Amino acid sequence: MLYLNEKDLLKIGLHWNETVDAIESAVHCLEKKDFSQPIKPYLRYRDLTNRIIALIAFVGGKINLAGIKWIASFPGNIDRGLPRAHSVVILNEADTGVPVATINTALLSIVRTASVSGLMIRYFLKTRPQKNAKVAIMGWGPIGRHHYQMVVDLMKDQIGQIALFDLRGIDPATITGPAKDRTVVAKSWQEAYADADIFITCTVSKAPYVDAKPKAGSLQLNCSLRDYKTSILDHTKAIIVDDWEEVCREKTDIEMMHLDRGLQEKDTKSIVDVVCHDAMASYPKDEPILFNPMGMAVFDVATGRYYLDKAKSLGIGLELE
Ligand SMILES: NC(=O)c1ccc[n+]([C@@H]2O[C@H](COP(=O)([O-])OP(=O)(O)OC[C@H]3O[C@@H](n4cnc5c(N)ncnc54)[C@H](O)[C@@H]3O)[C@@H](O)[C@H]2O)c1
């Protein structure tokens, strides 16, 4: 069994177009029903703001692995100087169940999450090409920072400006890379939101706060899932989810839209519709699109396959008995 840690993944590097490709190939497995993925259980005890989630899946095609991600989220950790999330992934050979890899780092999950957003951006750019796009990222934790890297790498010169906002403030020294000079720190979410062509939530907001009209034709990536008030439905009907059954629970914005505004699965499109059935092109060009990803185990397994193959070909990682 190959053991990989964060340093190993960093040696392999963050190659966003490649990890987005890995997610895209998993979406084709979803389309072909060549996967299995039970609803993920949430383990909670004592302080109910904490959770540990087990994400389990088999993905066929060229990925052909089963696996589990065991990911703990303790929002108070940040005040203890610890990361909010800790995660371990175990991958099993699809045909024998033999464990082939253990990947002990939340970075895998972070890369998977930003790559799913990257896939949405890839399809958004196909149907709505951008010039001097304004991008906004809310929350400057690991998820926000990696979204920044991903979006800069995928969009390059199509970006005019990136606005960042975090309730804790943002140290300018933490902003690095080729889009540094095009990056500004906003004073409020509203300042960044009003004219954002791509608005990305990566917060741990306790309550939804986005209550204004999004820019016409924009892409809203609701990565942190609990940021939009249900009034967003007054401004768009273009709602996309990764998996309705997963995302319509746990007090997500989608569950609130379901309970308060009667949003049903049939009113939404899925990530499969986007990739395999050109769903983004079916919306009027000026209608904002809101994507809500609960996070799917199949995408963790696909990202795990990517890093396992890379590690083997580069001779990275530790073989365990
Ligand atoms: N949908 C998915 O697949 C998926 C996967 C992984 C993580 N996530 C979510 O992404 C979010 C961020 O993860 P992280 O590891 O970076 O968390 P983190 O706690 O390390 O960082 C979150 C940051 O958001 C800031 N913040 C909190 N409320 C805010 C607000 N209202 N406006 C602006 N900033 C605010 C905090 O100050 C903090 O710096 C979490 O909610 C997590 O659950 C989603």
The ligand as an SDF file (V2000), in Angstrom:
LIG
                    3D

 44 48  0  0  0  0  0  0  0  0999 V2000
  -18.9270   21.9090   -0.9500 N   0  0  0  0  0  0  0  0  0  0  0  0
  -17.8420   21.1970   -0.7710 C   0  0  0  0  0  0  0  0  0  0  0  0
  -17.5890   20.2060   -1.4480 O   0  0  0  0  0  0  0  0  0  0  0  0
  -16.8620   21.6310    0.2700 C   0  0  0  0  0  0  0  0  0  0  0  0
  -15.6730   20.9090    0.4450 C   0  0  0  0  0  0  0  0  0  0  0  0
  -14.7570   21.3570    1.3850 C   0  0  0  0  0  0  0  0  0  0  0  0
  -15.0350   22.4790    2.1640 C   0  0  0  0  0  0  0  0  0  0  0  0
  -16.2120   23.1290    1.9780 N   0  0  0  0  0  0  0  0  0  0  0  0
  -16.5410   24.2940    2.8030 C   0  0  0  0  0  0  0  0  0  0  0  0
  -15.6650   25.3690    2.4980 O   0  0  0  0  0  0  0  0  0  0  0  0
  -15.6820   26.2630    3.6090 C   0  0  0  0  0  0  0  0  0  0  0  0
  -14.2930   26.8130    3.8680 C   0  0  0  0  0  0  0  0  0  0  0  0
  -13.4170   25.7850    4.2780 O   0  0  0  0  0  0  0  0  0  0  0  0
  -11.9840   26.1640    4.9420 P   0  0  0  0  0  0  0  0  0  0  0  0
  -11.3280   24.8600    5.2480 O   0  0  0  0  0  0  0  0  0  0  0  0
  -11.2920   27.1460    4.1040 O   0  0  0  0  0  0  0  0  0  0  0  0
  -12.4920   26.8250    6.3030 O   0  0  0  0  0  0  0  0  0  0  0  0
  -11.6880   27.7890    7.3330 P   0  0  0  0  0  0  0  0  0  0  0  0
  -12.5000   27.7870    8.5970 O   0  0  0  0  0  0  0  0  0  0  0  0
  -10.2520   27.4030    7.4160 O   0  0  0  0  0  0  0  0  0  0  0  0
  -11.7620   29.2170    6.6390 O   0  0  0  0  0  0  0  0  0  0  0  0
  -12.9970   29.8800    6.4650 C   0  0  0  0  0  0  0  0  0  0  0  0
  -12.7380   31.3720    6.4010 C   0  0  0  0  0  0  0  0  0  0  0  0
  -13.9960   32.0220    6.1600 O   0  0  0  0  0  0  0  0  0  0  0  0
  -14.0200   33.2230    6.9460 C   0  0  0  0  0  0  0  0  0  0  0  0
  -15.4290   33.6140    7.1010 N   0  0  0  0  0  0  0  0  0  0  0  0
  -16.3570   33.1100    7.9510 C   0  0  0  0  0  0  0  0  0  0  0  0
  -17.5490   33.6850    7.7400 N   0  0  0  0  0  0  0  0  0  0  0  0
  -17.3550   34.5970    6.7480 C   0  0  0  0  0  0  0  0  0  0  0  0
  -18.2120   35.4980    6.0650 C   0  0  0  0  0  0  0  0  0  0  0  0
  -19.5130   35.5960    6.3820 N   0  0  0  0  0  0  0  0  0  0  0  0
  -17.6880   36.2540    5.0790 N   0  0  0  0  0  0  0  0  0  0  0  0
  -16.3580   36.1750    4.7520 C   0  0  0  0  0  0  0  0  0  0  0  0
  -15.5090   35.3150    5.3590 N   0  0  0  0  0  0  0  0  0  0  0  0
  -16.0040   34.5520    6.3340 C   0  0  0  0  0  0  0  0  0  0  0  0
  -13.3010   32.8660    8.2240 C   0  0  0  0  0  0  0  0  0  0  0  0
  -12.8210   34.0260    8.8680 O   0  0  0  0  0  0  0  0  0  0  0  0
  -12.1840   31.9590    7.7110 C   0  0  0  0  0  0  0  0  0  0  0  0
  -10.9990   32.6690    7.4460 O   0  0  0  0  0  0  0  0  0  0  0  0
  -16.3070   25.4880    4.7780 C   0  0  0  0  0  0  0  0  0  0  0  0
  -17.6290   25.9390    5.0000 O   0  0  0  0  0  0  0  0  0  0  0  0
  -16.3540   24.0670    4.2880 C   0  0  0  0  0  0  0  0  0  0  0  0
  -17.3930   23.3060    4.8420 O   0  0  0  0  0  0  0  0  0  0  0  0
  -17.1090   22.7430    1.0440 C   0  0  0  0  0  0  0  0  0  0  0  0
  1  2  1  0
  2  3  2  0
  2  4  1  0
  4  5  1  0
  4 44  2  0
  5  6  2  0
  6  7  1  0
  7  8  2  0
  8  9  1  0
  8 44  1  0
  9 10  1  0
  9 42  1  0
 10 11  1  0
 11 12  1  0
 11 40  1  0
 12 13  1  0
 13 14  1  0
 14 15  2  0
 14 16  1  0
 14 17  1  0
 17 18  1  0
 18 19  2  0
 18 20  1  0
 18 21  1  0
 21 22  1  0
 22 23  1  0
 23 24  1  0
 23 38  1  0
 24 25  1  0
 25 26  1  0
 25 36  1  0
 26 27  1  0
 26 35  1  0
 27 28  2  0
 28 29  1  0
 29 30  1  0
 29 35  2  0
 30 31  1  0
 30 32  2  0
 32 33  1  0
 33 34  2  0
 34 35  1  0
 36 37  1  0
 36 38  1  0
 38 39  1  0
 40 41  1  0
 40 42  1  0
 42 43  1  0
M  CHG  2   8   1  16  -1
M  END
$$$$
